[in-house]
C-alpha cells in the first residue's frame, strides 16, 4: 500500500529551529514535496526533492534519503507566521501526489 | 494569489439541493484536480483531468460529478449530498510534462451539508 507518515502536531519557540520528519512508502517514486497550509487557506508549495541530499531555500531546508524513504523539513529562525500545517507528499509512479495528513506546527513566543 | 480561483468560498446546502463548484486557472497548465480535505486527514484526490480528459476517478460517489469544458475551467456538480461530505474542496492545477509537477491550489470552497 501507499503510506505517508508525519507527526500530527509539534510545538516550537519563536527564534528556534524545528525539524518535521516524513516517511513514505509509495508505488514508485518521482520526488517529495513539502507544502505549507495556513488555517483556512490553500496549501502553498515550499520545496521539491528528487535527489538525495539537502536543498536550502532561505530559512527553510528540505532533506531527502531515497534509500530510507525519509525526508525532513527544517525551519530556522522561527517566526510566529510560521504557525501552520506542513504537508508532505510523494509523487508516485503515475505522477500522482500521495499526501500525508499534515503536521500542525505551533510557534510560541 | 496562486493563479487558481474558486467560487464560491463558502457553501451551505441541504441534502436535496443541487449546486456546483467552479475552478479557473490562469497559469496555462494542462492538468486540473479536485481534492477533498477533511480535518486531520490527508488530502483525498477525487478527480484528475489532463488536457480536458478525465484520467483519474478515485472511487468517488456518483453524487459528485465533475466537468472540464477546457483546460482552464473545472466544475464539480453536487447533488443529494450527505452530511459526511462536509469538507474543504480544493482545486489545483499543474503541468504534467517535463520534470516538475508542482501543483498550485485555489483557496478552496468550505462546504457544509445540513
Backbone of each chain as ProteinMPNN parsed JSONL, in Angstrom:
{"seq_chain_A": "XXXXXXXXXXXXXXXXXXXXXXXXXXXXXXXXXXXXXXXXXXXXXXXXXXXXXXXXXXXXXXXXXXXXXXXXXXXXXXXXXXXXXXXXXXXXXXXXXXXXXXXXXXXXX", "coords_chain_A": {"N_chain_A": [[0.823, -1.197, 0.0], [0.198, 2.359, -0.121], [1.683, 4.884, 1.764], [2.087, 7.668, 3.867], [3.796, 9.057, 6.493], [3.757, 11.379, 9.103], [4.394, 13.521, 11.934], [1.587, 14.459, 13.987], [1.331, 16.878, 15.357], [3.426, 19.602, 16.363], [5.358, 21.607, 18.592], [7.093, 24.653, 18.923], [9.542, 27.19, 19.738], [9.568, 30.699, 19.179], [12.129, 31.949, 17.097], [13.69, 29.717, 17.331], [14.803, 26.448, 16.058], [13.205, 23.971, 14.081], [12.499, 20.603, 13.18], [10.696, 18.776, 10.909], [9.634, 15.603, 10.347], [9.195, 13.094, 7.791], [8.073, 10.035, 6.576], [7.863, 7.766, 3.854], [6.034, 5.459, 1.817], [5.542, 4.466, -1.26], [4.058, 3.529, -4.447], [6.405, 3.334, -6.604], [8.509, 6.222, -7.176], [8.819, 9.62, -7.638], [9.703, 11.929, -6.575], [9.61, 14.252, -3.771], [7.457, 16.35, -2.083], [7.011, 19.343, -0.156], [4.528, 21.23, 1.407], [3.051, 24.245, 2.652], [0.372, 25.099, 4.767], [-1.708, 27.506, 5.87], [-4.224, 28.045, 8.348], [-7.456, 27.746, 7.07], [-6.677, 28.441, 4.544], [-5.283, 27.914, 1.198], [-3.041, 25.192, 0.383], [0.421, 25.947, -0.067], [3.27, 25.77, -2.151], [6.421, 24.648, -0.946], [8.864, 23.145, -1.22], [10.731, 20.869, -3.318], [12.14, 17.717, -3.656], [14.101, 15.429, -5.406], [16.45, 14.136, -5.693], [18.891, 12.63, -3.5], [19.821, 14.341, -0.512], [20.364, 17.691, 0.772], [18.351, 20.514, 0.298], [18.5, 23.928, 0.273], [16.622, 26.8, 1.076], [16.499, 29.825, 1.819], [15.185, 30.423, 5.017], [14.142, 27.95, 5.165], [14.78, 24.468, 4.74], [15.039, 21.393, 2.959], [15.317, 17.888, 3.176], [16.253, 14.783, 1.684], [16.264, 11.226, 1.705], [16.392, 8.699, -0.341], [16.887, 5.968, -0.186], [16.128, 5.367, 2.383], [13.517, 6.12, 2.438], [12.712, 8.625, 3.441], [12.26, 11.943, 4.582], [12.892, 15.315, 5.609], [11.762, 18.497, 6.785], [13.286, 21.463, 7.522], [13.074, 24.183, 9.589], [14.323, 27.312, 10.249], [15.167, 29.974, 12.572], [12.575, 30.602, 13.638], [9.426, 32.161, 13.08], [6.454, 33.824, 14.187], [4.594, 33.77, 12.153], [5.089, 31.382, 10.946], [3.538, 29.49, 12.03], [1.492, 26.944, 11.166], [0.112, 24.318, 9.088], [2.106, 21.664, 7.856], [2.563, 19.948, 4.978], [3.478, 16.836, 3.722], [4.227, 15.199, 0.71], [4.344, 12.559, -1.614], [5.386, 11.9, -4.914], [4.066, 9.577, -6.985], [4.532, 6.573, -9.059], [2.72, 7.004, -11.073], [2.744, 9.666, -11.306], [1.094, 10.943, -9.519], [0.226, 12.779, -6.611], [0.732, 11.591, -3.378], [-0.522, 12.128, -0.292], [0.478, 13.119, 3.034], [-1.085, 13.432, 6.302], [-0.478, 15.838, 7.369], [1.416, 18.096, 9.449], [0.764, 19.925, 12.219], [2.135, 22.885, 13.139], [2.95, 24.665, 15.969], [3.864, 27.782, 17.075], [5.397, 29.28, 19.764], [5.711, 32.3, 21.698]], "CA_chain_A": [[0.0, 0.0, 0.0], [0.889, 3.64, -0.13], [1.569, 5.462, 3.092], [2.931, 8.792, 4.242], [3.689, 9.29, 7.932], [4.381, 12.572, 9.67], [3.762, 13.771, 13.24], [0.333, 15.21, 13.923], [1.482, 18.241, 15.886], [4.689, 19.928, 17.006], [5.411, 22.94, 19.189], [8.455, 25.196, 18.972], [9.619, 28.558, 20.251], [9.992, 31.737, 18.238], [13.573, 32.112, 17.014], [14.367, 28.416, 17.408], [14.835, 25.6, 14.859], [12.37, 22.777, 14.208], [12.623, 19.64, 12.078], [9.471, 17.985, 10.723], [10.006, 14.388, 9.626], [8.195, 12.44, 6.949], [8.484, 8.783, 5.946], [6.928, 7.465, 2.787], [6.071, 4.194, 1.075], [4.621, 4.661, -2.383], [4.298, 2.734, -5.634], [7.292, 4.167, -7.401], [8.847, 7.494, -6.536], [9.292, 10.644, -8.569], [10.017, 13.155, -5.866], [8.946, 14.503, -2.494], [7.055, 17.752, -1.958], [6.529, 19.929, 1.093], [3.629, 22.375, 1.258], [2.621, 24.925, 3.869], [-1.041, 25.48, 4.705], [-2.248, 28.248, 6.996], [-5.613, 27.709, 8.645], [-8.449, 28.357, 6.198], [-6.11, 28.858, 3.263], [-4.833, 26.845, 0.309], [-1.625, 24.795, 0.509], [1.351, 26.609, -0.976], [4.481, 24.986, -2.378], [7.651, 25.042, -0.266], [10.076, 22.538, -1.742], [10.653, 19.612, -4.069], [13.398, 16.969, -3.698], [14.053, 14.153, -6.119], [17.752, 13.524, -5.445], [19.297, 12.615, -2.095], [20.572, 15.488, -0.031], [19.707, 18.839, 1.38], [18.07, 21.689, -0.535], [18.275, 25.067, 1.161], [15.917, 27.923, 0.457], [16.268, 30.805, 2.875], [15.077, 29.849, 6.358], [13.622, 26.589, 5.05], [15.589, 23.48, 4.026], [14.399, 20.085, 2.888], [16.283, 16.799, 3.007], [15.692, 13.53, 1.19], [17.035, 9.994, 1.594], [15.542, 7.775, -1.106], [17.091, 4.593, 0.29], [15.429, 5.213, 3.653], [12.13, 6.573, 2.328], [12.662, 9.59, 4.537], [12.506, 13.347, 4.282], [12.529, 16.261, 6.662], [11.705, 19.939, 6.523], [13.955, 22.169, 8.618], [12.721, 25.599, 9.632], [15.23, 28.039, 11.138], [14.772, 31.327, 12.987], [11.124, 30.54, 13.562], [8.632, 33.361, 13.277], [5.07, 33.493, 14.536], [3.855, 33.498, 10.927], [5.351, 30.016, 10.509], [2.487, 28.629, 12.591], [0.728, 26.449, 10.019], [0.285, 22.888, 8.866], [3.106, 21.362, 6.837], [2.123, 18.728, 4.306], [4.461, 16.062, 2.983], [3.553, 14.462, -0.364], [5.233, 11.812, -2.502], [4.909, 11.756, -6.289], [4.234, 8.151, -7.234], [4.921, 6.166, -10.409], [1.731, 7.581, -12.0], [2.863, 11.116, -11.171], [0.06, 11.452, -8.643], [0.724, 13.093, -5.28], [0.183, 10.873, -2.231], [-0.374, 13.136, 0.765], [0.369, 12.864, 4.459], [-2.181, 14.15, 6.959], [-0.006, 17.163, 7.757], [1.914, 18.365, 10.799], [0.398, 21.261, 12.692], [3.239, 23.484, 13.886], [2.539, 25.767, 16.848], [5.011, 28.579, 17.489], [5.122, 30.036, 20.983], [6.651, 33.418, 21.86]], "C_chain_A": [[0.845, 1.23, 0.0], [0.639, 4.325, 1.203], [2.568, 6.588, 3.287], [2.714, 9.051, 5.724], [4.426, 10.556, 8.332], [3.68, 12.861, 10.995], [2.538, 14.655, 13.087], [0.527, 16.662, 14.328], [2.852, 18.404, 16.523], [4.599, 21.352, 17.549], [6.855, 23.39, 19.249], [8.383, 26.654, 19.411], [10.104, 29.513, 19.169], [11.513, 31.907, 18.281], [14.347, 30.806, 16.999], [14.357, 27.715, 16.044], [13.919, 24.398, 15.109], [12.541, 21.91, 12.97], [11.36, 18.79, 12.032], [9.824, 16.798, 9.826], [8.838, 13.803, 8.843], [8.794, 11.133, 6.426], [7.418, 8.382, 4.941], [7.146, 6.061, 2.242], [5.055, 4.353, -0.038], [4.988, 3.743, -3.533], [5.123, 3.552, -6.606], [7.528, 5.494, -6.703], [9.413, 8.445, -7.581], [9.512, 11.967, -7.882], [9.155, 13.354, -4.642], [8.683, 16.006, -2.369], [6.761, 18.102, -0.505], [5.69, 21.16, 0.754], [3.333, 22.946, 2.632], [1.154, 25.301, 3.712], [-1.447, 26.204, 5.995], [-3.726, 27.933, 7.126], [-6.55, 28.47, 7.711], [-7.933, 28.794, 4.844], [-5.673, 27.651, 2.433], [-3.402, 26.436, 0.648], [-0.77, 25.56, -0.49], [2.663, 25.833, -0.993], [5.663, 25.542, -1.6], [8.883, 24.47, -0.944], [9.763, 21.25, -2.47], [12.039, 18.994, -4.071], [13.178, 15.707, -4.512], [15.383, 13.399, -5.979], [18.058, 13.571, -3.952], [20.026, 13.901, -1.742], [19.689, 16.596, 0.47], [19.557, 19.97, 0.372], [17.744, 22.845, 0.399], [17.633, 26.212, 0.413], [15.579, 28.916, 1.555], [16.233, 30.15, 4.243], [14.622, 28.393, 6.331], [14.594, 25.709, 4.267], [14.829, 22.176, 4.003], [15.44, 19.046, 2.526], [15.565, 15.56, 2.514], [16.721, 12.417, 1.244], [16.136, 8.974, 0.915], [15.682, 6.348, -0.586], [16.331, 4.328, 1.587], [13.95, 5.603, 3.564], [11.822, 7.648, 3.345], [12.982, 10.983, 4.027], [12.273, 14.164, 5.548], [12.539, 17.676, 6.129], [12.282, 20.628, 7.752], [13.602, 23.657, 8.526], [13.598, 26.29, 10.682], [14.645, 29.4, 11.489], [13.258, 31.479, 12.933], [10.467, 31.877, 13.878], [7.195, 32.939, 13.562], [4.272, 33.132, 13.284], [4.108, 32.1, 10.386], [4.368, 29.021, 11.129], [1.541, 28.238, 11.455], [0.806, 24.927, 10.037], [1.262, 22.688, 7.729], [2.793, 19.976, 6.281], [3.256, 18.117, 3.512], [3.702, 15.264, 1.923], [4.582, 13.815, -1.275], [4.601, 11.689, -3.876], [5.158, 10.319, -6.715], [4.536, 7.857, -8.697], [3.95, 6.684, -11.469], [1.74, 9.103, -11.965], [1.658, 11.718, -10.448], [0.666, 11.711, -7.268], [-0.026, 12.276, -4.23], [0.507, 11.72, -1.011], [-0.338, 12.53, 2.162], [-0.749, 13.706, 5.044], [-1.773, 15.544, 7.421], [0.455, 17.223, 9.201], [1.545, 19.784, 11.174], [1.526, 21.788, 13.576], [2.733, 24.69, 14.661], [3.8, 26.478, 17.313], [4.604, 29.405, 18.712], [6.149, 31.151, 21.154], [7.744, 33.067, 22.863]], "O_chain_A": [[2.07, 1.16, 0.108], [-0.485, 4.341, 1.704], [3.738, 6.475, 2.92], [1.581, 9.243, 6.165], [5.574, 10.772, 7.944], [2.517, 12.499, 11.175], [2.46, 15.488, 12.183], [-0.042, 17.567, 13.718], [3.379, 17.478, 17.14], [3.858, 22.186, 17.028], [7.743, 22.607, 19.585], [7.313, 27.262, 19.449], [10.951, 29.161, 18.348], [12.108, 31.998, 19.355], [15.537, 30.794, 16.686], [13.965, 28.29, 15.029], [13.866, 23.874, 16.222], [12.706, 22.412, 11.858], [11.003, 18.154, 13.024], [10.257, 16.975, 8.687], [7.67, 13.991, 9.183], [9.903, 11.129, 5.892], [6.228, 8.624, 5.144], [8.263, 5.546, 2.208], [3.849, 4.374, 0.209], [6.107, 3.233, -3.589], [4.585, 4.372, -7.349], [6.827, 5.841, -5.752], [10.353, 8.118, -8.306], [9.51, 13.015, -8.527], [8.111, 12.721, -4.485], [9.591, 16.821, -2.533], [6.317, 17.258, 0.273], [6.075, 22.002, -0.057], [3.36, 22.239, 3.639], [0.738, 25.766, 2.652], [-1.519, 25.599, 7.064], [-4.395, 27.599, 6.148], [-6.451, 29.689, 7.578], [-8.649, 29.438, 4.078], [-5.692, 26.516, 2.908], [-2.631, 27.253, 1.15], [-1.188, 25.793, -1.625], [3.103, 25.308, 0.03], [5.891, 26.751, -1.585], [9.838, 25.196, -1.22], [8.716, 20.63, -2.286], [13.012, 19.652, -4.44], [12.186, 15.003, -4.328], [15.432, 12.178, -6.129], [17.556, 14.433, -3.229], [20.749, 14.472, -2.558], [18.469, 16.473, 0.579], [20.509, 20.336, -0.318], [16.828, 22.755, 1.216], [18.02, 26.557, -0.704], [14.503, 28.856, 2.15], [17.144, 29.403, 4.597], [14.703, 27.687, 7.336], [15.162, 26.138, 3.262], [14.062, 21.879, 4.919], [16.32, 19.276, 1.696], [14.414, 15.311, 2.873], [17.884, 12.606, 0.888], [15.215, 8.445, 1.537], [14.704, 5.602, -0.55], [15.937, 3.194, 1.857], [13.212, 5.428, 4.533], [10.8, 7.596, 4.03], [13.844, 11.177, 3.17], [11.542, 13.744, 6.445], [13.227, 18.0, 5.161], [11.828, 20.409, 8.875], [13.815, 24.294, 7.495], [13.61, 25.902, 11.85], [13.757, 29.911, 10.806], [12.731, 32.371, 12.267], [10.87, 32.608, 14.783], [6.78, 31.833, 13.217], [3.378, 32.288, 13.34], [3.419, 31.666, 9.463], [4.374, 27.841, 10.78], [0.879, 29.088, 10.861], [1.473, 24.33, 10.882], [1.259, 23.44, 6.754], [2.763, 18.981, 7.006], [3.914, 18.796, 2.723], [2.642, 14.709, 2.213], [5.568, 14.442, -1.661], [3.409, 11.404, -3.99], [6.305, 9.88, -6.8], [4.77, 8.774, -9.485], [4.316, 6.793, -12.639], [0.856, 9.751, -12.524], [1.252, 12.847, -10.724], [1.522, 10.953, -6.81], [-1.257, 12.267, -4.196], [1.673, 11.997, -0.73], [-1.032, 11.553, 2.444], [-1.297, 14.583, 4.375], [-2.622, 16.342, 7.818], [-0.046, 16.5, 10.062], [1.967, 20.738, 10.52], [1.832, 21.215, 14.622], [2.163, 25.619, 14.089], [4.699, 25.854, 17.879], [3.607, 30.127, 18.692], [7.317, 30.982, 20.803], [8.625, 33.886, 23.128]]}, "seq_chain_B": "XXXXXXXXXXXXXXXXXXXXXXXXXXXXXXXXXXXXXXXXXXXXXXXXXXXXXXXXXXXXXXXXXXXXXXXXXXXXXXXXXXXXXXXXXXXXXXXXXXXXXXXXXXXXXXXXXX", "coords_chain_B": {"N_chain_B": [[-2.083, 35.258, -4.13], [-2.485, 32.516, -6.247], [-2.989, 32.076, -8.863], [-5.04, 30.379, -9.296], [-8.443, 30.25, -9.056], [-11.399, 29.914, -7.073], [-14.885, 29.451, -6.763], [-18.057, 29.106, -5.104], [-16.636, 30.596, -2.065], [-17.623, 29.759, 0.31], [-20.204, 27.449, 1.114], [-23.403, 26.436, 1.941], [-25.555, 23.791, 1.988], [-28.6, 21.898, 1.602], [-29.455, 18.407, 1.887], [-30.948, 17.711, -0.295], [-30.437, 19.512, -2.243], [-29.058, 20.915, -5.322], [-25.964, 21.917, -6.405], [-23.111, 23.731, -7.739], [-19.562, 23.747, -7.86], [-16.968, 25.938, -8.831], [-13.919, 26.231, -10.647], [-11.083, 27.983, -11.791], [-8.156, 28.313, -13.693], [-5.303, 30.332, -14.321], [-2.832, 29.829, -15.361], [-1.908, 28.475, -17.508], [-1.693, 25.757, -17.35], [-1.969, 22.169, -17.986], [-3.257, 20.204, -16.573], [-5.828, 19.533, -14.185], [-7.24, 19.316, -10.899], [-9.454, 17.882, -8.453], [-9.7, 17.973, -4.967], [-10.569, 16.622, -1.765], [-10.63, 17.859, 1.483], [-10.622, 16.89, 4.71], [-10.859, 17.416, 8.252], [-7.85, 16.713, 9.977], [-7.167, 14.65, 8.262], [-5.473, 13.146, 5.43], [-5.105, 14.92, 2.316], [-7.553, 14.093, -0.035], [-7.527, 12.791, -3.16], [-9.81, 13.371, -5.702], [-10.67, 13.688, -8.452], [-8.977, 13.787, -11.612], [-8.065, 15.726, -14.365], [-6.614, 15.77, -17.522], [-5.538, 17.677, -20.105], [-8.278, 18.177, -20.629], [-9.381, 15.652, -20.496], [-10.701, 13.118, -18.44], [-8.633, 11.484, -16.242], [-8.43, 10.201, -13.887], [-10.387, 8.795, -11.366], [-11.085, 8.507, -8.273], [-12.752, 6.356, -7.055], [-15.012, 7.847, -6.37], [-18.147, 8.785, -5.016], [-21.189, 8.809, -6.983], [-22.709, 11.047, -6.557], [-21.109, 13.192, -6.733], [-20.119, 14.994, -9.471], [-17.906, 15.625, -11.971], [-16.872, 18.187, -14.293], [-15.142, 19.259, -17.143], [-14.761, 21.642, -19.236], [-12.735, 22.896, -20.683], [-9.123, 23.352, -20.668], [-8.739, 25.282, -18.742], [-10.85, 25.53, -17.019], [-12.811, 24.038, -14.459], [-15.373, 22.123, -13.047], [-17.378, 21.078, -10.278], [-20.104, 19.262, -9.818], [-22.744, 18.985, -7.566], [-25.021, 16.85, -5.907], [-27.725, 15.64, -3.939], [-26.2, 15.321, -1.517], [-24.453, 14.045, 1.414], [-24.256, 14.51, 5.01], [-21.636, 13.82, 5.801], [-20.139, 14.615, 3.699], [-19.409, 17.157, 4.091], [-16.793, 19.401, 4.027], [-13.568, 20.818, 3.115], [-13.178, 21.734, -0.173], [-10.802, 21.503, -2.563], [-9.308, 22.871, -5.431], [-6.806, 22.265, -7.852], [-4.009, 22.911, -10.064], [-1.624, 21.895, -12.568], [1.401, 21.403, -14.488], [2.033, 18.58, -16.581], [4.125, 17.673, -17.983], [7.619, 17.455, -18.737], [9.879, 17.829, -15.971], [8.865, 18.648, -13.585], [6.317, 18.806, -11.252], [4.794, 20.468, -9.688], [1.918, 21.372, -7.889], [-0.543, 23.883, -8.011], [-2.693, 25.478, -5.826], [-6.132, 26.44, -5.46], [-8.1, 28.688, -3.306], [-10.071, 27.172, -2.127], [-13.332, 25.729, -1.401], [-15.45, 25.952, 1.243], [-17.566, 23.591, 2.277], [-20.691, 22.922, 3.665], [-22.963, 20.518, 4.58], [-26.259, 20.22, 5.34]], "CA_chain_B": [[-2.808, 34.719, -5.279], [-1.704, 31.463, -6.891], [-3.411, 31.924, -10.24], [-6.169, 29.457, -9.335], [-9.56, 30.834, -8.318], [-12.525, 29.018, -6.81], [-16.124, 30.053, -6.267], [-17.996, 30.094, -4.028], [-15.688, 30.274, -1.0], [-18.399, 29.057, 1.34], [-21.479, 26.964, 0.596], [-24.227, 25.62, 2.829], [-26.627, 23.22, 1.19], [-29.331, 20.784, 2.151], [-29.15, 17.131, 1.249], [-31.701, 17.546, -1.549], [-30.084, 20.583, -3.17], [-28.052, 20.731, -6.366], [-25.109, 23.088, -6.519], [-21.874, 23.482, -8.468], [-18.341, 24.466, -7.509], [-16.247, 26.342, -10.035], [-12.491, 26.48, -10.515], [-10.462, 28.517, -13.003], [-6.718, 28.554, -13.546], [-4.758, 31.304, -15.283], [-1.409, 29.518, -15.375], [-1.571, 27.744, -18.724], [-1.437, 24.349, -17.048], [-2.799, 21.241, -18.737], [-3.944, 19.276, -15.673], [-6.59, 20.116, -13.079], [-7.535, 18.313, -9.883], [-10.323, 18.161, -7.31], [-9.354, 17.289, -3.735], [-11.392, 16.828, -0.579], [-9.813, 17.931, 2.689], [-11.349, 16.807, 5.975], [-9.989, 17.697, 9.396], [-6.9, 15.708, 10.448], [-6.996, 13.575, 7.273], [-4.721, 13.571, 4.234], [-5.854, 15.356, 1.139], [-8.075, 12.966, -0.812], [-7.687, 13.105, -4.573], [-11.11, 12.92, -6.207], [-10.673, 13.607, -9.911], [-7.893, 14.42, -12.344], [-8.277, 15.959, -15.786], [-5.394, 16.114, -18.245], [-5.986, 18.126, -21.427], [-9.741, 18.074, -20.627], [-9.828, 14.276, -20.392], [-10.589, 12.607, -17.088], [-7.66, 10.401, -16.173], [-8.47, 9.592, -12.569], [-11.614, 8.913, -10.577], [-10.718, 7.663, -7.144], [-13.916, 5.716, -6.399], [-15.822, 8.91, -5.788], [-19.588, 8.528, -5.205], [-21.769, 9.467, -8.163], [-23.331, 12.324, -6.2], [-20.132, 14.19, -7.174], [-19.98, 14.85, -10.911], [-17.011, 16.665, -12.466], [-16.98, 18.619, -15.681], [-13.99, 20.052, -17.539], [-15.028, 22.073, -20.612], [-11.45, 23.227, -21.321], [-8.008, 23.165, -19.739], [-8.68, 26.345, -17.748], [-12.04, 25.526, -16.166], [-13.196, 22.758, -13.868], [-16.566, 22.232, -12.208], [-17.799, 19.91, -9.506], [-21.552, 19.342, -9.617], [-23.102, 18.291, -6.336], [-26.456, 16.607, -5.723], [-28.108, 14.691, -2.876], [-25.036, 15.058, -0.683], [-24.648, 13.568, 2.776], [-23.528, 15.36, 5.972], [-20.207, 13.469, 5.837], [-19.482, 15.273, 2.568], [-18.962, 18.471, 4.557], [-15.322, 19.427, 3.997], [-12.984, 21.839, 2.251], [-12.926, 21.193, -1.507], [-9.705, 22.264, -3.162], [-8.967, 22.672, -6.828], [-5.394, 22.528, -8.12], [-3.598, 22.706, -11.451], [-0.186, 21.665, -12.728], [1.891, 20.857, -15.744], [2.328, 17.152, -16.455], [5.237, 17.323, -18.855], [8.865, 17.95, -18.163], [10.358, 17.137, -14.786], [8.39, 19.295, -12.377], [4.872, 18.587, -11.214], [4.218, 21.238, -8.597], [0.503, 21.712, -8.016], [-0.946, 25.168, -7.467], [-4.032, 25.301, -5.273], [-7.046, 27.54, -5.211], [-8.368, 28.914, -1.874], [-10.991, 26.178, -1.606], [-14.728, 26.003, -1.055], [-15.838, 25.3, 2.501], [-18.912, 23.072, 2.049], [-21.42, 22.369, 4.799], [-24.2, 19.85, 4.162], [-27.142, 20.164, 6.52]], "C_chain_B": [[-1.937, 33.699, -6.023], [-2.019, 31.325, -8.359], [-4.532, 30.914, -10.406], [-7.289, 30.051, -8.458], [-10.679, 29.805, -8.164], [-13.712, 29.829, -6.305], [-17.176, 28.957, -6.102], [-16.939, 29.708, -2.99], [-16.371, 29.491, 0.117], [-19.736, 28.647, 0.732], [-22.148, 26.111, 1.657], [-25.38, 25.088, 1.99], [-27.303, 22.074, 1.919], [-29.065, 19.531, 1.351], [-29.893, 16.94, -0.076], [-31.335, 18.593, -2.595], [-29.149, 20.104, -4.278], [-27.264, 22.027, -6.464], [-23.865, 22.71, -7.316], [-20.745, 24.329, -7.907], [-17.597, 24.758, -8.806], [-14.785, 26.607, -9.714], [-11.969, 26.994, -11.851], [-8.98, 28.745, -12.743], [-6.211, 29.416, -14.69], [-3.269, 31.073, -15.494], [-0.971, 28.778, -16.636], [-1.251, 26.279, -18.479], [-2.374, 23.44, -17.839], [-3.584, 20.276, -17.851], [-4.653, 20.033, -14.555], [-7.112, 19.007, -12.178], [-8.621, 18.822, -8.928], [-9.847, 17.307, -6.143], [-10.423, 17.568, -2.69], [-10.459, 16.845, 0.622], [-10.715, 17.956, 3.919], [-10.357, 16.986, 7.109], [-9.157, 16.474, 9.771], [-6.755, 14.506, 9.51], [-6.145, 14.063, 6.124], [-5.646, 14.1, 3.158], [-6.284, 14.122, 0.336], [-8.256, 13.415, -2.258], [-9.006, 12.531, -5.065], [-11.048, 12.672, -7.718], [-9.435, 14.311, -10.469], [-8.309, 14.567, -13.795], [-6.952, 16.394, -16.404], [-5.804, 16.436, -19.674], [-7.477, 17.835, -21.627], [-10.25, 16.641, -20.493], [-9.664, 13.785, -18.953], [-9.657, 11.407, -17.076], [-7.691, 9.681, -14.831], [-9.826, 9.842, -11.93], [-11.442, 7.95, -9.415], [-11.932, 7.166, -6.376], [-14.787, 6.746, -5.692], [-17.303, 8.601, -6.028], [-20.168, 9.356, -6.34], [-22.504, 10.759, -7.827], [-22.377, 13.508, -6.443], [-19.898, 13.962, -8.665], [-19.091, 15.961, -11.452], [-17.307, 17.003, -13.917], [-15.794, 19.504, -15.994], [-14.156, 20.483, -18.99], [-13.776, 22.463, -21.379], [-10.358, 23.163, -20.251], [-7.952, 24.209, -18.634], [-9.812, 26.299, -16.737], [-12.387, 24.117, -15.712], [-14.382, 23.001, -12.947], [-16.729, 20.945, -11.409], [-19.274, 20.096, -9.187], [-21.945, 18.437, -8.457], [-24.613, 18.058, -6.276], [-26.676, 15.485, -4.727], [-26.906, 14.3, -2.024], [-25.443, 14.599, 0.714], [-23.876, 14.482, 3.742], [-22.03, 15.069, 6.021], [-19.436, 14.036, 4.641], [-19.03, 16.69, 2.927], [-17.443, 18.457, 4.684], [-14.873, 20.662, 3.226], [-12.667, 21.179, 0.908], [-11.933, 22.107, -2.216], [-9.537, 21.879, -4.621], [-7.47, 22.976, -6.992], [-5.121, 22.346, -9.605], [-2.089, 22.497, -11.491], [0.131, 21.38, -14.186], [2.119, 19.359, -15.514], [3.37, 16.715, -17.478], [6.5, 17.911, -18.253], [9.221, 17.183, -16.901], [9.816, 17.736, -13.497], [6.886, 19.277, -12.355], [4.223, 19.326, -10.064], [2.768, 21.581, -8.88], [0.239, 23.054, -7.322], [-2.413, 25.057, -7.056], [-4.826, 26.599, -5.267], [-7.351, 27.642, -3.721], [-9.362, 27.928, -1.273], [-12.415, 26.678, -1.421], [-15.039, 25.227, 0.211], [-17.304, 24.896, 2.376], [-19.485, 22.503, 3.336], [-22.736, 21.799, 4.309], [-25.074, 19.664, 5.4], [-28.302, 19.187, 6.316]], "O_chain_B": [[-0.795, 33.988, -6.381], [-1.38, 30.531, -9.048], [-4.937, 30.619, -11.53], [-7.09, 30.315, -7.272], [-10.871, 28.941, -9.02], [-13.557, 30.768, -5.523], [-17.192, 27.991, -6.865], [-16.406, 28.6, -3.039], [-15.749, 28.662, 0.78], [-20.328, 29.385, -0.056], [-21.547, 25.186, 2.203], [-26.098, 25.86, 1.354], [-26.694, 21.377, 2.73], [-28.508, 19.593, 0.255], [-29.506, 16.099, -0.888], [-31.86, 18.568, -3.708], [-28.536, 19.041, -4.185], [-27.841, 23.106, -6.592], [-23.592, 21.531, -7.543], [-20.946, 25.483, -7.528], [-17.59, 23.957, -9.741], [-14.453, 27.135, -8.653], [-12.361, 26.505, -12.911], [-8.594, 29.296, -11.712], [-6.613, 29.269, -15.844], [-2.525, 32.014, -15.773], [0.214, 28.489, -16.806], [-0.61, 25.633, -19.308], [-3.43, 23.869, -18.303], [-4.488, 19.597, -18.337], [-4.151, 21.036, -14.046], [-7.391, 17.899, -12.635], [-8.703, 20.014, -8.633], [-9.619, 16.104, -6.279], [-11.092, 18.6, -2.719], [-9.606, 15.97, 0.772], [-11.466, 18.906, 4.142], [-9.162, 16.738, 6.948], [-9.669, 15.359, 9.872], [-6.269, 13.454, 9.928], [-6.092, 15.264, 5.859], [-6.827, 13.758, 3.108], [-5.481, 13.229, 0.067], [-9.046, 14.316, -2.541], [-9.288, 11.349, -4.871], [-11.342, 11.573, -8.189], [-8.924, 15.274, -9.899], [-8.847, 13.632, -14.388], [-6.262, 17.268, -15.88], [-6.351, 15.586, -20.377], [-7.883, 17.313, -22.665], [-11.46, 16.439, -20.386], [-8.627, 14.003, -18.326], [-9.864, 10.437, -17.805], [-7.037, 8.651, -14.667], [-10.343, 10.959, -11.953], [-11.627, 6.741, -9.555], [-12.126, 7.5, -5.207], [-15.236, 6.537, -4.565], [-17.675, 8.197, -7.129], [-19.702, 10.46, -6.624], [-22.887, 11.497, -8.735], [-22.781, 14.668, -6.37], [-19.521, 12.865, -9.076], [-19.475, 17.13, -11.401], [-17.902, 16.22, -14.657], [-15.462, 20.399, -15.217], [-13.733, 19.761, -19.893], [-13.754, 22.369, -22.606], [-10.643, 22.945, -19.074], [-7.194, 24.046, -17.677], [-9.742, 26.961, -15.702], [-12.274, 23.148, -16.463], [-14.397, 23.955, -12.169], [-16.277, 19.875, -11.816], [-19.652, 20.962, -8.397], [-21.532, 17.28, -8.38], [-25.394, 18.966, -6.562], [-25.921, 14.514, -4.676], [-26.623, 13.118, -1.829], [-26.591, 14.74, 1.135], [-22.937, 15.158, 3.324], [-21.235, 15.978, 6.259], [-18.21, 13.94, 4.59], [-18.342, 17.342, 2.141], [-16.877, 17.603, 5.366], [-15.693, 21.447, 2.75], [-11.962, 20.171, 0.866], [-12.18, 23.293, -2.436], [-9.616, 20.706, -4.987], [-6.944, 23.865, -6.321], [-5.897, 21.71, -10.318], [-1.371, 22.874, -10.565], [-0.76, 21.148, -15.003], [2.367, 18.928, -14.388], [3.483, 15.531, -17.797], [6.444, 18.762, -17.365], [8.893, 16.002, -16.782], [10.267, 17.363, -12.414], [6.24, 19.683, -13.321], [3.217, 18.872, -9.519], [2.427, 22.027, -9.976], [0.72, 23.318, -6.22], [-3.259, 24.604, -7.827], [-4.284, 27.69, -5.095], [-6.921, 26.79, -2.944], [-9.492, 27.846, -0.051], [-12.667, 27.877, -1.301], [-14.91, 24.003, 0.253], [-18.187, 25.754, 2.369], [-18.842, 21.701, 4.014], [-23.536, 22.505, 3.695], [-24.67, 19.03, 6.376], [-29.134, 19.021, 7.209]]}, "name": "protein", "num_of_chains": 2, "seq": "XXXXXXXXXXXXXXXXXXXXXXXXXXXXXXXXXXXXXXXXXXXXXXXXXXXXXXXXXXXXXXXXXXXXXXXXXXXXXXXXXXXXXXXXXXXXXXXXXXXXXXXXXXXXXXXXXXXXXXXXXXXXXXXXXXXXXXXXXXXXXXXXXXXXXXXXXXXXXXXXXXXXXXXXXXXXXXXXXXXXXXXXXXXXXXXXXXXXXXXXXXXXXXXXXXXXXXXXXXXXXXX"}
